[in-house]
Amino acid sequence: MSDSEHYDPLTPRRPRNADTQERRMPRGVVIRLFAYLVAGHVVAGFLYLLFTVAGKG
């Protein structure tokens, strides 16, 4: 008997200490997410300032 007869592709074996890609997001995605959040808040703040100044005039 070989191990391929008992192989289950839905539950593959992996070491317990292995750091998989599923646990960590790539660094580029984190940087992009942070940049979009900062840029979004800057745009929202600018729009808020525009409406505040226009509402007083």
N, C-alpha and C positions, 0 to 999 in steps of 0.2 A: 504493500500500500504506500502511496505517496501522499505528501501533504496537500497536493492540489485537489485531492478528492474531498478533503474536509474544509477547503477554503470557502469562506463566506464573504463575498465582496461587499455586503452591506455593513458588516462589522469587522473592518480590518484591524489587525493587531498593531499597536504602536507602543513605543516605550512610554512609561508614565512621566518621565522628565522631559519628554520632547516638547519643544516650543513650536507649535504649528502656526501657520499663517492665519488660521481661523481665529486665534486668540488676539492677535495684534493687528492693528490697522497699519498700513504702510505709512511711512513718514511723510510722503508727498500729499497723501489724503489729509493728514492731520494739519499740515501747514496750509493747504488750500482751504480747509474748513475754518481755520482760525482767521485767515485773511478775509474770507467771505463774511464771517461774523463781524469783524471789525469794520469792513467796508459797508456792510448793511447798516450798522449802527451809525456810522458817519453820515450816510445818506439820509437816514431817518432823522437824525439830529438836525441836519441842514434843512430838511423839509419842515420840521417843527419850528425852527427859527424863522423860516420864510412866512409860515402861516401866522406865527405870533406877531411878527413885525407888521404884516399886512392887516391883521385884525385891529391893530391900534391906530391905523392911519385912516 
